[in-house]
């Protein structure tokens, strides 16, 4: 198994520094490329290609600064040459892989024999440059062996190192950037290739969607709850250039999860209730127009909640602002969501108009794909039940199995089931009543917001509130993925068992897995306009006696209690039931088959989509052409 180290496309700036660290000369290329390679002496070389010219730099004693790598930015400093290479607008996933490969390869190079300058000068070897091999297990083993020898040489508290009698040097002060890199690239425990890759691999279905995105096609991918839609979407965001990619969602909370903004905020045309001309005028304001002009890739999560009429106007606005008659003004669309879950919000007695019913949808979307492999639930019986509920079917055997869950005892070790409610008012009331019943002092945790005047806006878009009240015994859930491998994921259930010393001591939480962890503040970023980003630093926790069905989207709950008596929308019962990770961890209090509903127009859409997918799979050729739209889909 190897970790790919591809050529890195980015905006690159090579800066010459004077002895005091000031930039004396700067060369910038917006469409640059970086390639890692080796020369004839096996030295690691970074080749920087800027247009028709290129330059090669030996990687010796370099400093890598990657604090902003998630934003596609990094810096490689070369003190010997008094240079620094500034990287920006690089796909974040590729940039992280590139930097990790560089760091590990350089560390492995230290174990090789040093070639003197005299030998290099007298050598008759022809100058060569070969692309470096991908990071593999051999590199990781070499690095682990180096660290083991280093630890052995230093000794421990009981076994001193070999060198005695020397006074210890005062450690030099290290800036935060360098310290973070040292901690990330040289952890105390053994490295393995899986750790370095971090992200689990994509399924074959997900790879097909990613291939279509990288081929520049406009894509809609869907799937039932737990098929990895959010995971795939984050991966797609990580492989696209940040400067021209805009991540949006139909709701503020969904936008916050992907580090983006709401679709309405991006569009800048208000609610879209005005005439098309009014929408164009609103979107033509300087800051909004500049944003539209920069956009080459538009991502929309939870597309099922976007109104079809709004989507129609949005497509027309895109063509007008971009001054381009191609569908959506030539912008590549990456749309994600499940129309069989929550539909667009409409006023009473108004007809729901889904995006796929818009004429603009059929002009713009080239590839439709439904992910079928469920990851959240492992029990095939429960998966089959959910698949029937999703399409609005509830035969007697399904109804009987769900009614029987009312007797399930899903509470254990002081952790009670989370009640999913249809209305937000019920959630607040239940959480406050249960918290007040607990003995002991309440601990109040106030968020640190970048703009305290916009608390209401942050509350609407951020998954955690500005103020969190906790007591020992409080039922809580995580509101962010902290450590997927240890089960510390968004929605993981736990109970507060204590607090660290001091009034603002962080809470200790015991989770369903038995793991007890001190929870520390995390940071969320919310885009509220062009170049305006609000941040909130708060505990990634929320009270979990109750949560609304709407706010539970994207969560995996290991013990959940559901009341479906007040279900008022198609797909709402399915959203609630599909949050549970198992049938054993589910308790439905008042199940009635009448609450299981799916919109007939959505059912027709999915029948057509699945028929289309079956035809694609049956084709032996690599290109499938839709006779209605004339769009090529490349699956192979």
C-alpha positions in Angstrom: 0.0 0.0 0.0 1.5 3.4 -1.0 0.5 7.0 -0.4 0.3 8.9 -3.7 2.5 12.0 -4.0 1.2 13.6 -7.2 2.5 16.7 -8.9 1.0 19.7 -7.0 -0.8 22.4 -9.0 -1.0 25.7 -7.1 -0.2 29.4 -7.1 3.5 29.6 -6.1 5.6 32.6 -5.0 9.4 32.3 -4.7 10.7 35.0 -2.3 14.3 36.0 -1.8 15.1 37.0 1.8 17.8 39.3 3.2 19.6 38.4 6.5 16.9 40.1 8.6 14.2 38.0 6.9 12.7 40.7 4.8 11.6 39.9 1.2 13.8 41.6 -1.3 12.5 39.9 -4.5 9.3 38.0 -5.3 8.3 35.9 -8.3 4.7 34.8 -8.5 3.0 32.3 -10.9 -0.7 31.7 -10.6 -0.6 28.4 -12.5 2.6 26.9 -11.1 3.5 23.3 -10.4 5.7 21.6 -7.8 7.3 18.3 -8.3 9.3 16.3 -5.7 12.2 14.3 -7.2 15.7 13.1 -6.7 18.9 14.0 -8.4 21.8 11.7 -9.4 23.0 11.6 -5.7 19.5 10.7 -4.4 19.1 14.1 -2.8 15.5 15.3 -2.5 14.9 18.1 -5.0 11.8 20.4 -5.3 11.3 21.5 -8.8 9.2 24.7 -9.2 7.7 25.1 -12.7 6.4 28.6 -13.4 5.1 28.8 -17.0 7.9 28.0 -19.4 10.7 28.2 -16.9 11.6 26.0 -13.9 14.0 26.1 -11.0 15.2 23.2 -8.8 15.9 23.6 -5.0 17.7 21.0 -2.9 15.7 20.2 0.2 18.2 20.5 3.0 17.4 21.7 6.6 14.1 23.1 5.3 11.2 24.3 7.6 7.7 23.4 6.6 4.9 25.6 7.9 1.4 24.1 7.3 -0.9 25.7 9.8 -3.2 26.8 6.9 -2.8 23.7 4.8 -6.6 23.1 5.2 -7.1 26.4 3.3 -4.7 25.3 0.5 -1.8 27.4 1.8 1.7 26.5 3.1 5.3 27.8 3.2 8.6 26.0 2.7 11.6 27.9 4.0 15.1 27.2 2.7 17.5 29.0 5.1 20.7 27.9 3.2 19.5 29.6 0.1 17.7 32.5 1.9 14.5 31.6 0.1 11.0 30.8 0.9 8.4 29.2 -1.3 4.8 30.3 -0.7 2.1 28.0 -1.8 -1.6 29.0 -2.1 -4.8 28.0 -4.0 -3.8 24.3 -3.8 -6.3 21.5 -3.3 -6.0 21.0 0.5 -5.9 17.1 0.4 -3.2 17.1 -2.3 -1.2 19.8 -0.4 -1.3 17.8 2.9 -0.2 14.6 1.1 2.6 16.6 -0.7 3.9 18.1 2.6 3.7 14.8 4.5 5.6 13.0 1.8 8.3 15.7 1.7 8.7 15.6 5.5 8.9 11.8 5.8 11.2 11.5 2.8 13.5 14.1 4.2 13.6 12.4 7.6 14.4 9.1 5.9 17.2 10.7 4.0 19.0 11.5 7.3 19.9 7.8 7.7 21.7 7.8 4.3 25.5 8.3 4.1 26.5 12.0 3.6 28.1 12.7 0.3 30.9 15.3 0.6 31.1 18.3 -1.6 34.4 17.1 -3.0 32.9 13.8 -4.2 30.1 15.7 -5.8 32.4 18.1 -7.6 34.6 15.2 -8.9 31.8 13.0 -9.9 31.3 12.3 -13.6 27.6 11.3 -13.1 25.3 13.0 -15.5 22.8 15.4 -14.0 19.4 13.7 -13.6 16.0 14.4 -12.1 13.5 11.6 -11.4 10.1 12.0 -9.8 10.2 10.7 -6.2 8.3 7.5 -5.4 5.0 7.6 -3.4 5.3 7.4 0.3 5.2 3.7 1.3 5.5 1.3 4.2 9.3 1.1 3.8 9.6 4.8 4.4 7.4 4.7 7.5 9.4 1.7 8.9 12.7 3.6 8.3 11.4 6.6 10.2 10.1 4.5 13.1 13.6 2.8 13.4 15.3 6.2 13.4 13.0 7.4 16.3 13.6 4.2 18.2 17.4 4.6 18.0 17.1 8.3 19.0 15.0 7.4 22.1 17.5 4.7 23.0 20.4 7.1 22.7 18.7 9.7 24.9 17.8 7.2 27.5 14.8 7.4 29.9 14.3 8.5 33.5 15.5 5.1 34.7 18.1 4.5 32.0 20.2 7.6 31.3 21.6 8.1 27.9 25.2 7.2 27.0 26.6 10.7 27.3 26.9 12.0 30.9 28.4 14.9 32.6 27.3 17.5 30.0 25.1 20.3 31.0 21.9 20.4 29.2 21.5 23.2 26.7 18.7 25.6 27.2 16.0 24.7 24.6 15.7 27.3 21.9 12.4 29.1 21.6 10.3 27.6 18.9 7.5 29.5 17.2 4.0 28.0 17.2 4.0 27.1 13.5 7.2 25.1 13.8 6.2 23.5 17.1 2.9 22.4 15.5 4.8 20.9 12.5 7.2 19.1 14.8 4.3 17.6 16.8 2.4 16.6 13.7 5.3 15.2 11.7 7.2 13.6 14.6 4.7 12.2 17.1 6.0 10.1 20.0 4.2 6.9 19.1 5.0 4.8 16.1 3.8 6.0 12.7 1.9 3.8 10.3 0.8 4.5 6.7 -2.9 4.5 7.6 -2.3 7.2 10.2 -0.6 9.4 7.6 -3.4 8.9 5.2 -5.9 9.7 7.9 -9.0 9.7 5.6 -10.5 6.2 5.1 -10.5 5.1 1.4 -13.3 5.9 -0.9 -15.7 3.1 -2.1 -16.0 2.3 -5.8 -19.2 4.3 -6.0 -17.6 7.3 -4.4 -14.6 7.0 -6.7 -16.9 7.2 -9.7 -18.4 10.4 -8.4 -15.0 11.9 -7.7 -13.8 11.0 -11.2 -16.7 12.8 -12.8 -16.0 15.9 -10.6 -12.3 15.9 -11.6 -13.3 15.5 -15.2 -15.1 18.9 -14.9 -18.7 17.5 -15.1 -21.6 18.9 -13.1 -22.7 16.2 -10.7 -25.6 15.3 -8.4 -25.0 12.5 -6.0 -27.5 11.2 -3.6 -28.1 8.2 -1.4 -29.9 7.0 1.7 -28.7 8.1 5.2 -25.3 6.7 6.2 -24.0 6.1 2.7 -21.1 8.6 3.1 -22.4 11.6 1.3 -20.9 14.1 3.7 -17.6 12.3 3.8 -17.4 12.3 0.0 -18.4 15.9 -0.2 -15.6 16.9 2.2 -13.2 14.9 0.1 -14.3 16.7 -3.1 -13.8 20.1 -1.4 -10.3 18.9 -0.5 -9.3 18.2 -4.1 -10.6 21.4 -5.7 -8.7 24.7 -5.8 -9.9 26.9 -2.9 -9.8 30.2 -4.6 -12.4 29.2 -7.3 -14.4 26.7 -5.2 -17.4 27.9 -3.1 -18.9 25.5 -0.6 -22.6 26.2 0.2 -25.6 24.5 1.8 -29.3 25.1 2.0 -29.1 25.6 5.8 -26.6 27.4 8.1 -25.8 24.3 10.2 -25.1 22.2 7.1 -22.9 25.0 5.7 -20.9 25.2 8.9 -20.2 21.4 8.8 -18.5 21.8 5.4 -16.8 25.2 6.3 -18.9 27.1 3.8 -21.8 29.6 3.7 -25.5 29.3 2.9 -26.5 29.2 -0.7 -28.7 32.4 -0.2 -25.7 34.3 1.2 -23.5 33.2 -1.7 -26.0 34.1 -4.3 -26.7 37.6 -2.9 -30.2 37.8 -4.3 -32.1 37.7 -1.1 -34.9 35.1 -0.7 -35.3 35.0 -4.5 -38.9 36.1 -4.2 -38.5 39.1 -6.4 -38.5 39.2 -10.2 -35.5 37.8 -12.2 -34.4 41.4 -13.0 -34.4 42.3 -9.3 -32.4 39.2 -8.4 -29.8 40.0 -11.1 -29.5 43.6 -9.7 -29.0 42.3 -6.2 -26.4 39.8 -7.2 -24.7 42.5 -9.3 -23.5 44.5 -6.3 -19.7 44.8 -6.5 -18.8 42.4 -3.7 -21.3 39.7 -4.9 -20.4 40.2 -8.5 -16.7 39.7 -7.7 -17.6 36.4 -5.9 -19.6 35.1 -8.8 -16.9 36.0 -11.3 -14.3 34.0 -9.2 -16.5 31.0 -8.9 -15.7 28.0 -11.1 -16.9 25.2 -8.9 -20.1 25.6 -6.8 -20.9 23.0 -4.2 -24.4 22.8 -2.7 -25.1 20.4 0.2 -28.6 19.4 1.3 -29.9 20.4 -2.2 -33.2 18.6 -1.3 -34.2 21.7 0.8 -33.6 24.2 -2.0 -36.8 25.4 -3.7 -37.0 24.6 -7.5 -38.1 28.2 -8.4 -35.1 29.6 -6.5 -32.8 27.2 -8.4 -34.3 28.3 -11.7 -33.6 32.0 -10.9 -30.2 31.1 -9.6 -29.2 29.5 -12.9 -30.4 32.6 -14.8 -28.5 34.9 -12.5 -25.3 32.9 -12.9 -25.5 33.3 -16.7 -26.2 37.0 -16.4 -23.4 37.8 -13.9 -20.8 35.5 -15.6 -21.9 36.8 -19.1 -21.8 33.3 -20.3 -24.7 31.5 -22.0 -23.6 28.0 -21.0 -25.7 26.2 -18.3 -25.1 28.0 -15.0 -22.8 30.4 -16.6 -20.2 27.7 -17.2 -19.8 27.0 -13.4 -19.3 23.4 -12.5 -22.0 22.2 -10.0 -21.5 19.6 -7.3 -24.9 18.9 -5.7 -25.4 16.6 -2.8 -28.5 15.5 -0.9 -31.4 13.1 -0.6 -34.8 14.2 -1.9 -36.4 11.4 0.1 -35.3 13.2 3.3 -36.3 16.7 4.2 -38.1 18.7 1.4 -38.1 22.5 0.7 -39.8 24.6 3.3 -43.0 26.1 1.9 -45.8 28.2 3.3 -49.1 26.4 4.2 -51.1 25.2 1.2 -48.2 26.0 -1.2 -47.0 23.2 -3.5 -43.6 21.9 -3.0 -41.3 22.5 -6.0 -38.2 20.3 -5.9 -35.0 21.3 -7.7 -35.1 18.4 -10.1 -38.5 19.7 -11.3 -36.7 22.9 -12.6 -35.9 23.1 -16.3 -32.5 24.4 -15.2 -31.7 21.1 -13.5 -31.9 19.1 -16.7 -29.7 21.7 -18.6 -27.0 21.8 -15.9 -26.7 18.4 -14.2 -24.7 16.0 -16.4 -24.2 13.1 -14.0 -26.7 11.6 -11.5 -25.4 9.0 -9.1 -27.1 7.2 -6.1 -24.7 5.8 -3.4 -26.1 2.4 -2.3 -23.5 1.1 0.2 -24.7 1.9 3.7 -21.9 2.6 6.3 -23.8 3.8 9.4 -25.8 0.6 10.1 -24.2 -2.9 10.1 -27.4 -5.0 10.6 -28.8 -5.9 7.2 -32.3 -6.4 8.8 -32.3 -2.8 10.0 -30.9 -1.5 6.7 -33.8 -3.3 4.8 -36.4 -1.7 7.2 -34.9 1.8 6.6 -34.8 1.3 2.8 -38.5 0.5 2.8 -39.3 3.5 5.1 -37.3 5.8 2.9 -39.5 5.1 -0.2 -42.7 5.4 1.9 -43.4 1.7 2.3 -44.4 0.2 5.6 -45.6 -3.4 5.3 -47.0 -5.1 8.4 -43.7 -6.9 9.3 -41.8 -3.6 9.3 -44.5 -1.9 11.4 -44.4 -4.8 13.9 -40.6 -4.6 14.3 -40.7 -0.9 14.9 -43.6 -1.1 17.4 -41.7 -3.8 19.3 -38.8 -1.3 19.8 -41.0 0.5 22.4 -39.9 -2.2 24.9 -36.2 -1.8 24.2 -34.0 -0.7 27.1 -31.4 1.4 25.3 -30.1 3.2 28.4 -26.9 1.9 29.9 -24.2 3.0 32.3 -25.9 6.3 33.1 -26.3 7.3 29.5 -30.0 7.8 28.5 -31.5 7.7 25.0 -31.7 11.0 23.1 -35.3 11.9 22.3 -35.8 13.1 18.7 -38.6 15.7 18.5 -40.4 17.2 15.5 -40.5 20.7 17.1 -37.7 22.9 18.4 -39.8 24.1 21.4 -40.2 20.6 22.7 -36.4 20.1 22.6 -35.5 23.2 24.6 -38.2 22.4 27.2 -37.0 18.8 27.7 -33.3 19.7 28.0 -34.0 22.5 30.5 -36.3 20.4 32.7 -33.8 17.5 32.9 -30.8 19.7 33.6 -32.6 21.5 36.4 -33.5 18.1 38.0 -29.8 17.3 38.5 -28.1 18.1 41.8 -24.9 20.1 42.1 -23.6 23.4 40.7 -24.0 24.4 37.1 -20.9 25.2 35.0 -21.4 27.8 32.4 -19.2 27.9 29.3 -19.4 31.0 27.2 -18.1 30.9 23.6 -15.4 33.2 22.3 -16.9 34.8 19.2 -15.0 36.9 16.7 -17.9 39.3 16.6 -20.1 39.3 19.8 -22.6 41.6 18.1 -23.5 38.7 15.7 -24.3 36.1 18.3 -27.8 35.4 16.8 -26.3 34.7 13.4 -23.7 32.4 14.8 -26.3 30.6 16.9 -28.3 29.9 13.7 -25.4 28.6 11.7 -23.1 27.0 14.3 -23.9 23.5 15.7 -23.1 24.7 19.2 -24.6 27.6 21.1 -22.9 30.7 22.6 -23.7 29.5 26.1 -23.6 25.9 27.3 -24.8 25.0 30.8 -23.5 21.7 32.3 -23.7 19.7 35.5 -22.3 16.3 36.6 -24.7 13.8 35.1 -25.7 15.9 32.2 -26.6 14.0 29.0 -24.5 15.3 26.2 -23.5 14.5 22.6 -20.5 15.5 20.5 -21.2 18.2 17.8 -18.0 17.6 15.8 -15.9 14.7 14.7 -12.9 14.6 17.1 -11.4 11.1 16.5 -13.3 8.9 14.1 -11.2 5.8 14.9 -12.0 6.0 18.6 -15.7 6.6 17.9 -15.6 10.3 18.9 -17.9 11.4 16.1 -20.6 13.9 15.5 -23.6 12.5 17.5 -21.6 10.3 19.9 -23.5 10.0 23.2 -22.1 10.5 26.6 -22.6 11.7 30.2 -20.6 14.4 32.1 -18.7 12.6 34.9 -16.7 15.6 36.3 -14.7 18.7 35.6 -11.0 19.7 35.6 -9.8 21.9 38.4 -11.0 25.6 38.4 -14.3 27.2 37.6 -13.7 27.0 33.9 -12.2 23.5 34.0 -13.1 21.4 30.9 -15.8 18.7 31.4 -14.9 15.0 31.5 -17.3 12.9 29.4 -17.8 9.1 29.5 -19.1 7.8 26.1 -21.2 4.8 25.3 -18.0 2.9 24.3 -16.7 3.3 27.9 -14.1 5.8 26.8 -13.7 8.8 29.2 -12.3 11.9 27.6 -11.7 15.5 28.7 -13.5 17.7 26.1 -11.7 20.9 25.1 -13.0 23.8 23.0 -13.0 23.6 19.3 -13.3 26.3 16.6 -16.0 26.7 13.9 -15.8 29.1 11.0 -19.0 30.5 9.4 -19.0 32.5 6.2 -21.6 35.3 6.2 -20.6 37.2 3.1 -17.8 37.9 0.7 -14.5 37.8 2.7 -16.5 37.9 6.0 -15.8 34.9 8.2 -17.1 34.6 11.8 -15.5 32.2 14.2 -16.7 30.6 17.4 -14.6 28.8 19.9 -16.7 26.6 22.2 -17.0 23.1 23.6 -18.1 20.7 20.9 -21.0 19.6 23.1 -24.8 20.0 23.2 -27.3 18.8 25.7 -28.7 15.5 24.5 -31.9 14.6 26.4 -33.6 15.8 23.3 -32.7 17.1 19.8 -34.8 18.1 16.8 -35.1 15.8 13.8 -34.0 18.7 11.6 -30.8 19.3 13.7 -30.1 15.6 13.8 -29.3 15.3 10.0 -25.8 14.0 9.5 -25.6 12.5 13.0 -25.1 8.9 14.1 -26.8 8.1 17.4 -26.1 4.9 19.3 -29.1 5.2 21.7 -32.1 7.2 20.5 -35.8 7.5 21.5 -38.2 8.8 18.9 -41.7 10.2 19.1 -43.4 10.3 15.7 -46.9 11.3 16.7 -46.4 14.9 15.4 -44.7 14.1 12.1 -45.9 16.7 9.6 -43.6 16.2 6.6 -42.7 13.6 4.0 -39.4 12.0 4.8 -39.4 13.2 8.4 -40.0 9.7 9.9 -37.2 8.3 7.8 -34.7 11.0 8.8 -35.5 10.3 12.5 -35.2 6.5 12.3 -32.1 6.5 10.1 -30.1 8.4 12.8 -30.0 5.2 14.9 -26.9 3.0 14.3 -28.8 -0.2 15.2 -32.2 -1.6 15.9 -31.2 -2.5 19.4 -30.2 1.1 20.2 -33.6 2.4 18.9 -36.8 3.0 20.9 -39.9 4.2 19.0 -42.6 5.3 21.5 -45.7 5.7 19.4 -45.1 4.3 15.9 -48.0 4.4 13.4 -47.6 3.4 9.8 -49.4 6.6 8.7 -46.4 8.7 9.6 -44.3 7.0 6.9 -44.6 9.1 3.8 -42.6 9.8 0.6 -43.5 12.4 -2.0 -44.8 10.8 -5.2 -42.8 13.2 -7.4 -39.6 12.3 -5.6 -40.4 8.5 -6.0 -40.8 9.0 -9.8 -37.4 10.9 -9.9 -35.6 8.1 -8.1 -37.2 5.4 -10.3 -35.9 7.2 -13.4 -32.5 7.7 -11.7 -32.1 4.1 -10.8 -33.2 3.0 -14.3 -30.5 5.3 -15.7 -27.9 3.8 -13.4 -28.8 0.3 -14.4 -28.4 1.1 -18.0 -25.0 2.6 -17.4 -23.8 -0.5 -15.6 -25.1 -2.7 -18.4 -23.2 -0.8 -21.1 -20.0 -2.5 -22.1 -18.5 0.7 -23.6 -16.9 3.3 -21.4 -19.0 6.3 -22.6 -22.7 6.6 -22.0 -24.5 9.3 -23.9 -27.9 10.5 -22.7 -30.0 11.0 -25.9 -32.1 13.7 -24.3 -29.2 15.9 -23.0 -26.3 14.8 -25.1 -24.0 14.7 -22.1 -21.2 12.2 -21.8 -20.6 10.3 -18.5 -17.2 8.8 -18.0 -17.4 6.0 -15.5 -14.3 3.9 -16.4 
